[in-house]
Amino acid sequence: MRRTWLMFCVLLCVQFSSAYSQEFGEENTRLSDFRSIGIGAAAHRFEAAAGNSLPDSLRIHFSSTAGIIEYRDLTTHIAFSYTPYTINGTSQTALSLSAESAYDIPLSQSRPDFSGQRLFLPIVISTNYVKASGSSHFTKDFNIGSLGIGAGIKYRYIGDSFGLQIFGVGCILVSSQGFSAETGTSTSVIAEASLMLPEVIGNGIIVGYHFETQSWSLSNAAYNYRRQFQGPFIGIFF
């Protein structure tokens, strides 16, 4: 558990040091420099993956709606989600913290003011912590932190009246159950489409749709699970 928080905090420090280099004290509504705080909702499905060693009665499984609070800019996404669900008549909750930070390698030239359309190869550092509980003391709670790297493709258009960004990335991560011996790997795919609208409300807003799937394979097969997470979001520039 401590290792998970350490990995997460290190990545947050890296991301926010980059954000502060954009001069938070300056009012800047350029779409290429936006920062937003927002909310979202997602259909969250969690179930056993192939090779899970637990009997069906002890597996964690649910399909419910998650509430999300998040921070975004063009290359960073930090989110906290809360998912209430019922399993075998027992009320439980799933929590997750996630962060992705991308270094975008341009595949096409841009104008001096970064406007117009461009294609990028994003190199992504990704970390997340996911917690889900079963319905009895005999069920192994899922309590896994992951850290990894990935790459994909990203399209971005920046204009005077709106901005558009669409991307998809795949990641491979090292996963761990706290300080225990249950370690292994996980793979994830993240895809997103977002529309940025300046000065609609305040300095502007961002709206979009986020899709994410992740599958874990650990040395203890009782922790082999997968989840799918998708839904709309909206944020306000600051």
C-alpha positions in Angstrom: 0.0 0.0 0.0 2.8 2.4 0.9 4.6 1.6 -2.3 1.5 2.4 -4.2 1.1 5.8 -2.6 4.8 6.6 -3.2 4.6 5.8 -6.9 1.5 7.9 -7.2 2.9 10.9 -5.3 6.2 10.9 -7.3 4.2 11.1 -10.6 2.0 13.9 -9.2 5.0 15.9 -8.3 6.4 15.6 -11.8 3.1 16.6 -13.3 2.5 19.6 -11.2 6.0 20.9 -11.5 5.3 20.9 -15.3 2.0 22.7 -14.7 3.6 25.4 -12.5 6.1 26.0 -15.2 3.2 27.3 -17.3 2.8 30.2 -14.7 -0.3 29.5 -12.8 -0.4 33.1 -11.6 -1.0 34.4 -15.1 -4.4 34.6 -16.7 -4.0 32.7 -19.9 -7.0 31.3 -21.8 -5.1 30.0 -24.8 -6.4 26.5 -25.7 -2.8 25.2 -26.0 -2.3 26.1 -22.3 -5.6 25.3 -20.7 -6.0 23.7 -17.3 -9.4 22.5 -16.0 -11.1 21.0 -12.9 -14.1 18.9 -13.7 -16.5 16.0 -13.0 -17.6 13.0 -14.9 -19.7 9.8 -14.7 -18.6 6.4 -16.0 -20.1 3.0 -16.5 -17.7 0.8 -14.4 -17.6 -2.9 -14.9 -15.3 -5.1 -12.8 -15.0 -8.9 -13.2 -12.6 -11.8 -13.0 -10.1 -12.2 -15.8 -9.1 -15.5 -17.5 -7.1 -17.6 -15.1 -8.6 -16.2 -11.9 -8.1 -19.0 -9.3 -11.1 -18.1 -7.0 -14.4 -19.9 -7.2 -17.3 -17.9 -8.6 -18.8 -17.4 -5.2 -15.7 -15.6 -3.9 -14.9 -13.4 -7.0 -15.5 -9.7 -7.0 -17.8 -8.6 -9.8 -20.0 -5.6 -10.3 -21.4 -3.2 -13.0 -22.3 0.2 -11.6 -21.9 3.9 -12.2 -18.8 5.8 -10.9 -18.6 9.5 -10.0 -15.4 11.2 -10.9 -13.4 14.3 -9.9 -10.6 15.2 -12.2 -7.8 17.6 -13.3 -6.9 18.0 -17.0 -4.6 19.8 -19.4 -3.4 19.0 -22.9 -0.9 16.3 -21.6 -2.0 15.4 -18.1 -5.0 13.7 -16.5 -5.5 13.1 -12.8 -8.7 11.5 -11.6 -10.4 10.1 -8.4 -13.4 7.9 -8.8 -15.9 6.4 -6.4 -18.2 3.5 -7.3 -20.9 2.2 -5.0 -22.2 -1.3 -5.8 -24.0 -4.3 -4.3 -22.6 -7.8 -4.3 -24.5 -10.8 -2.8 -26.8 -8.3 -1.0 -23.9 -6.4 0.6 -23.2 -2.8 -0.2 -19.6 -2.1 -1.1 -17.5 0.7 -2.7 -14.7 0.7 -5.2 -12.1 3.5 -5.2 -9.5 4.5 -7.8 -6.8 7.1 -8.2 -5.2 7.5 -11.6 -2.7 9.8 -13.3 -1.3 9.9 -16.8 1.3 12.3 -18.1 2.3 12.4 -21.8 5.3 13.7 -23.7 3.9 14.5 -27.2 6.4 13.9 -30.0 5.2 15.9 -33.1 4.7 13.9 -36.3 3.7 17.0 -38.3 4.8 20.7 -38.3 3.0 23.4 -36.5 2.5 27.2 -36.7 4.6 29.4 -34.4 1.5 29.9 -32.2 0.7 26.1 -32.1 -2.6 26.6 -33.8 -4.0 24.4 -36.6 -4.0 20.6 -36.7 -1.2 18.3 -35.7 -0.5 14.6 -35.3 1.6 13.3 -32.3 3.2 10.2 -30.9 2.4 10.4 -27.2 4.8 8.7 -24.8 2.8 8.2 -21.6 3.7 7.5 -17.9 0.7 6.0 -16.2 0.0 5.1 -12.6 -3.1 4.0 -10.8 -4.4 2.5 -7.6 -7.6 0.5 -7.6 -9.5 -0.9 -4.5 -12.6 -3.1 -4.6 -14.1 -5.3 -1.8 -15.9 -8.6 -1.9 -19.0 -9.6 0.1 -17.4 -11.7 2.8 -14.2 -12.1 4.9 -13.3 -15.1 2.7 -13.0 -12.9 -0.4 -9.6 -11.4 -1.2 -10.0 -7.6 -1.5 -8.5 -6.1 -4.6 -6.0 -3.5 -3.5 -3.5 -3.0 -6.4 -1.2 -0.2 -7.4 0.4 -0.1 -10.9 3.0 2.0 -12.6 4.1 1.8 -16.3 4.6 3.3 -19.7 2.8 3.4 -23.0 2.5 5.0 -26.4 -0.1 5.7 -29.0 -1.4 8.2 -31.5 -2.9 11.6 -30.9 -4.7 14.2 -33.2 -5.1 17.8 -32.0 -6.7 20.8 -33.6 -6.3 24.3 -32.0 -8.4 27.1 -33.5 -9.6 30.5 -32.4 -13.1 29.4 -31.5 -12.6 25.8 -30.4 -10.1 23.0 -29.9 -10.4 19.2 -30.6 -8.2 16.4 -29.3 -8.6 12.6 -30.0 -6.1 10.0 -28.9 -5.6 6.3 -28.1 -2.7 4.8 -26.1 -1.8 1.3 -24.9 0.3 0.8 -21.6 2.0 -2.0 -19.9 2.4 -1.6 -16.1 4.1 -3.3 -13.1 1.4 -4.1 -10.5 1.7 -4.9 -6.8 -0.5 -5.7 -3.8 1.2 -3.3 -1.4 4.5 -4.8 0.0 3.3 -8.4 -0.4 4.8 -10.9 -2.8 1.8 -10.7 -5.1 3.3 -8.8 -8.0 2.8 -9.0 -11.7 1.8 -6.9 -14.7 -1.2 -5.3 -16.1 -2.1 -3.9 -19.5 -4.4 -1.0 -20.3 -5.9 0.8 -23.3 -7.1 4.4 -22.9 -9.0 6.4 -25.6 -10.5 9.8 -25.4 -12.2 12.5 -27.5 -12.5 16.1 -26.1 -13.8 19.4 -27.3 -12.4 22.7 -25.8 -14.6 25.8 -26.0 -13.1 29.1 -24.8 -15.1 31.7 -22.9 -18.4 29.7 -22.9 -18.4 29.7 -19.1 -15.7 31.8 -17.5 -12.4 31.2 -19.3 -13.8 28.2 -21.1 -14.9 24.5 -20.8 -13.8 21.1 -21.9 -16.3 18.3 -22.7 -15.6 14.8 -23.9 -15.8 11.1 -23.6 -13.3 8.8 -21.9 -12.8 5.0 -22.4 -10.4 2.9 -20.4 -9.9 -0.9 -19.9 -7.3 -2.6 -17.8 -6.5 -6.3 -17.1 -4.2 -7.6 -14.3 -2.1 -10.8 -14.2 -0.4 -11.3 -10.9 1.7 -14.1 -9.3 -1.3 -14.9 -7.1 -4.0 -15.7 -9.7 -6.7 -14.7 -7.2 -5.9 -11.1 -8.2 -6.4 -11.6 -11.9 -9.2 -9.2 -12.7 -10.2 -6.8 -15.5 -12.2 -3.6 -15.6 -13.8 -1.3 -18.1 -14.4 2.3 -17.4 -16.2 4.7 -19.8 -18.3 7.8 -19.8 -18.6 11.6 -20.4 -16.8 14.4 -18.5 -16.9 18.2 -18.3 -14.4 20.6 -16.9 -14.1 24.4 -16.3 -10.8 26.2 -17.2 -9.0 28.1 -14.5 
